[in-house]
Amino acid sequence: MSTVREKLIDATFHEVFSTGYSAASLANILKRAEVKKGAMYHYFPSKKDMVLAMIDEKLEQRTKNKWETILNEDGNLIDILISILQDTKSFNLIEGCPLGNLLQEHLNQDEDFTNILNSILNKWKEIFISILNKAKQKNQINQNTNTQQCATFLIASIEGAILLSKKSQDNQDFEDCMIQLINYINTLR
């Protein structure tokens, strides 16, 4: 059974993901969580604080769950990375990436949002650098690969592809971009 706080975080995620932060309705969040306003204020002084907690707890965890697990695999890390990129069902292409959506809405407009979103983006980059460094150690990619530059390119490509699919409401844009990204990744071998 979820705690009141967990219900609020989950409801906030769904509301912000579907409408964006600016349009997110506190009334809708409370209704979805089946919580009274007073209970919300027991945990969070404001909508902004609740959204920041949601970003910290939900978005960071989603990023880790999707990508960090690759580091625990025994197989070829590059093949595993490619298989995730090919699984279009694991990406929300029509509504976009929750992290990317919030970055577009808040970057450089609010210092608190900018800091937490940049932190998650940097952790994602660190995960990719670790994956690529481990692949390098296992001789799965070229030893001359600049893993930092490659990690930046991977994130930019994935986020850009998701944005194109969100704009067009067509998964084919994402799939086309992933084909080319996978072609690039294969050149690292």
KOLVOMAR-667983 format. One record per residue (C-alpha): x, y, z; residue number from 1. Coordinates in pm, 1 decimal. Layout:
BEGIN
<<X; Y; Z>; NUM>
...
//
This chain:
BEGIN
<<0.0; 0.0; 0.0>; 1>
<<136.7; 338.9; -99.1>; 2>
<<192.2; 609.7; 155.5>; 3>
<<28.1; 949.6; 112.7>; 4>
<<362.5; 1093.0; 6.4>; 5>
<<414.4; 819.5; -256.2>; 6>
<<62.8; 876.3; -389.9>; 7>
<<136.5; 1247.4; -423.5>; 8>
<<467.6; 1182.0; -601.7>; 9>
<<303.7; 934.8; -843.1>; 10>
<<10.7; 1166.7; -914.1>; 11>
<<249.0; 1458.4; -965.7>; 12>
<<451.7; 1255.9; -1214.1>; 13>
<<142.6; 1169.6; -1418.6>; 14>
<<5.9; 1524.0; -1413.3>; 15>
<<334.2; 1696.4; -1497.6>; 16>
<<419.6; 1439.9; -1763.9>; 17>
<<84.1; 1482.4; -1937.0>; 18>
<<46.8; 1861.7; -1906.5>; 19>
<<387.3; 2008.6; -1821.3>; 20>
<<474.4; 2183.7; -1497.5>; 21>
<<318.4; 2519.6; -1577.3>; 22>
<<-18.0; 2369.9; -1669.9>; 23>
<<-14.4; 2104.6; -1396.4>; 24>
<<-321.8; 2135.4; -1179.8>; 25>
<<-283.6; 2092.1; -807.3>; 26>
<<-652.0; 1993.5; -793.7>; 27>
<<-589.8; 1714.8; -1047.4>; 28>
<<-286.5; 1592.8; -854.4>; 29>
<<-482.1; 1581.5; -528.8>; 30>
<<-777.2; 1409.2; -696.5>; 31>
<<-556.9; 1144.3; -858.1>; 32>
<<-371.9; 1084.9; -530.8>; 33>
<<-702.3; 1081.9; -339.8>; 34>
<<-548.1; 1321.0; -89.9>; 35>
<<-669.3; 1642.7; 72.0>; 36>
<<-474.6; 1966.0; 29.9>; 37>
<<-377.8; 1971.3; 398.0>; 38>
<<-212.6; 1630.1; 365.8>; 39>
<<-9.5; 1758.4; 71.1>; 40>
<<113.6; 2055.5; 272.9>; 41>
<<223.0; 1815.5; 547.2>; 42>
<<483.9; 1678.8; 302.6>; 43>
<<540.5; 1965.2; 59.9>; 44>
<<519.5; 2341.5; 118.4>; 45>
<<426.6; 2405.9; -246.2>; 46>
<<352.4; 2253.1; -584.2>; 47>
<<706.7; 2342.0; -689.0>; 48>
<<857.2; 2149.8; -395.0>; 49>
<<638.1; 1850.4; -475.3>; 50>
<<747.7; 1857.9; -840.5>; 51>
<<1114.0; 1889.7; -741.9>; 52>
<<1076.0; 1586.1; -514.1>; 53>
<<907.1; 1395.7; -796.7>; 54>
<<1192.5; 1481.6; -1034.2>; 55>
<<1450.2; 1373.3; -779.2>; 56>
<<1276.9; 1048.4; -692.0>; 57>
<<1101.5; 942.0; -1012.4>; 58>
<<1307.3; 1073.5; -1302.6>; 59>
<<1644.6; 985.9; -1159.4>; 60>
<<1521.0; 634.4; -1078.6>; 61>
<<1373.0; 590.1; -1427.4>; 62>
<<1705.9; 688.1; -1581.1>; 63>
<<1895.8; 444.1; -1359.3>; 64>
<<1645.9; 162.3; -1419.1>; 65>
<<1666.2; 198.6; -1796.0>; 66>
<<2041.0; 243.4; -1844.4>; 67>
<<2243.6; 154.8; -1534.4>; 68>
<<2134.2; -207.8; -1542.5>; 69>
<<2353.0; -252.5; -1852.1>; 70>
<<2658.0; -227.0; -1625.4>; 71>
<<2549.1; -539.7; -1436.1>; 72>
<<2522.4; -752.8; -1749.3>; 73>
<<2781.2; -1016.1; -1836.9>; 74>
<<2722.4; -1010.1; -2212.0>; 75>
<<2840.9; -768.8; -2476.2>; 76>
<<2750.0; -424.5; -2343.1>; 77>
<<2727.1; -271.0; -2688.8>; 78>
<<2483.4; -540.1; -2803.5>; 79>
<<2273.5; -481.7; -2490.2>; 80>
<<2274.2; -103.8; -2546.8>; 81>
<<2167.9; -156.1; -2907.3>; 82>
<<1885.2; -391.5; -2804.4>; 83>
<<1746.6; -123.4; -2569.9>; 84>
<<1763.6; 137.4; -2846.1>; 85>
<<1577.2; -98.5; -3080.2>; 86>
<<1296.7; -154.3; -2826.9>; 87>
<<1081.1; 143.0; -2921.1>; 88>
<<809.7; 31.0; -2677.8>; 89>
<<1042.2; 118.3; -2388.9>; 90>
<<1037.8; 486.7; -2491.7>; 91>
<<731.3; 711.4; -2462.1>; 92>
<<752.4; 856.8; -2809.5>; 93>
<<416.2; 1027.8; -2838.9>; 94>
<<427.3; 1222.8; -2511.2>; 95>
<<804.8; 1260.9; -2511.4>; 96>
<<1071.9; 1201.6; -2252.0>; 97>
<<974.6; 1328.7; -1905.1>; 98>
<<1327.3; 1458.6; -1848.1>; 99>
<<1347.9; 1616.7; -2192.6>; 100>
<<1005.2; 1777.2; -2157.1>; 101>
<<1098.8; 1936.7; -1826.3>; 102>
<<1437.3; 2047.3; -1958.4>; 103>
<<1265.0; 2226.7; -2244.9>; 104>
<<1013.2; 2388.4; -2012.0>; 105>
<<1247.7; 2498.7; -1732.6>; 106>
<<1609.6; 2514.9; -1833.7>; 107>
<<1758.3; 2846.9; -1725.9>; 108>
<<1418.5; 2977.7; -1608.7>; 109>
<<1430.9; 2851.5; -1252.1>; 110>
<<1756.9; 2774.2; -1074.8>; 111>
<<1612.0; 2490.0; -865.2>; 112>
<<1472.4; 2312.7; -1171.2>; 113>
<<1786.3; 2378.7; -1374.9>; 114>
<<2008.8; 2232.8; -1102.4>; 115>
<<1810.5; 1914.5; -1045.5>; 116>
<<1749.2; 1849.2; -1416.2>; 117>
<<2115.7; 1909.6; -1499.6>; 118>
<<2211.7; 1673.2; -1218.3>; 119>
<<1999.7; 1393.3; -1366.6>; 120>
<<2131.2; 1463.9; -1715.5>; 121>
<<2488.3; 1450.7; -1583.7>; 122>
<<2418.5; 1120.7; -1404.0>; 123>
<<2279.8; 978.5; -1728.8>; 124>
<<2595.8; 1088.4; -1906.9>; 125>
<<2809.0; 930.3; -1632.3>; 126>
<<2619.0; 603.1; -1676.5>; 127>
<<2689.4; 604.5; -2051.2>; 128>
<<3055.8; 689.2; -1990.1>; 129>
<<3076.1; 394.9; -1747.0>; 130>
<<2909.8; 161.6; -1997.8>; 131>
<<3148.5; 269.4; -2272.2>; 132>
<<3454.3; 249.1; -2045.0>; 133>
<<3354.5; -101.1; -1936.8>; 134>
<<3300.1; -196.6; -2301.6>; 135>
<<3647.2; -58.8; -2373.8>; 136>
<<3796.7; -270.5; -2092.7>; 137>
<<3626.3; -578.2; -2238.8>; 138>
<<3759.5; -490.4; -2586.8>; 139>
<<3404.3; -448.6; -2716.5>; 140>
<<3479.6; -104.0; -2861.2>; 141>
<<3786.7; 63.0; -3006.2>; 142>
<<4040.9; 169.2; -2744.6>; 143>
<<4062.2; 514.7; -2905.7>; 144>
<<3693.1; 588.8; -2841.1>; 145>
<<3641.4; 914.2; -2652.3>; 146>
<<3376.2; 787.1; -2413.0>; 147>
<<3280.0; 1132.1; -2284.5>; 148>
<<3210.1; 1268.2; -2632.0>; 149>
<<3034.1; 948.0; -2730.7>; 150>
<<2810.5; 958.9; -2420.6>; 151>
<<2711.7; 1317.9; -2499.0>; 152>
<<2631.1; 1221.8; -2857.7>; 153>
<<2421.5; 921.6; -2747.0>; 154>
<<2207.6; 1133.3; -2514.1>; 155>
<<2165.0; 1412.6; -2769.0>; 156>
<<2065.3; 1159.4; -3034.9>; 157>
<<1815.3; 977.7; -2813.6>; 158>
<<1656.1; 1298.0; -2682.6>; 159>
<<1645.5; 1452.1; -3030.4>; 160>
<<1483.1; 1140.8; -3175.0>; 161>
<<1219.0; 1137.0; -2901.1>; 162>
<<1148.3; 1506.4; -2959.8>; 163>
<<1101.8; 1448.2; -3334.3>; 164>
<<859.7; 1162.4; -3267.8>; 165>
<<666.3; 1371.2; -3017.3>; 166>
<<639.7; 1655.4; -3269.7>; 167>
<<530.7; 1431.8; -3557.4>; 168>
<<331.4; 1187.6; -3339.8>; 169>
<<501.1; 915.3; -3544.9>; 170>
<<731.8; 646.1; -3405.5>; 171>
<<899.5; 614.0; -3744.9>; 172>
<<1105.7; 928.2; -3681.7>; 173>
<<1251.2; 769.6; -3368.5>; 174>
<<1312.1; 438.1; -3542.3>; 175>
<<1491.5; 610.6; -3832.5>; 176>
<<1715.4; 800.6; -3590.6>; 177>
<<1790.8; 485.8; -3390.8>; 178>
<<1893.6; 300.1; -3707.7>; 179>
<<2150.5; 570.7; -3774.1>; 180>
<<2259.3; 587.5; -3409.8>; 181>
<<2307.9; 211.1; -3404.9>; 182>
<<2509.8; 237.5; -3725.9>; 183>
<<2730.3; 491.0; -3546.0>; 184>
<<2762.9; 269.8; -3236.5>; 185>
<<2868.1; -22.3; -3455.1>; 186>
<<3154.6; 187.9; -3595.4>; 187>
<<3298.4; 198.4; -3242.8>; 188>
<<3367.2; -176.6; -3246.9>; 189>
//
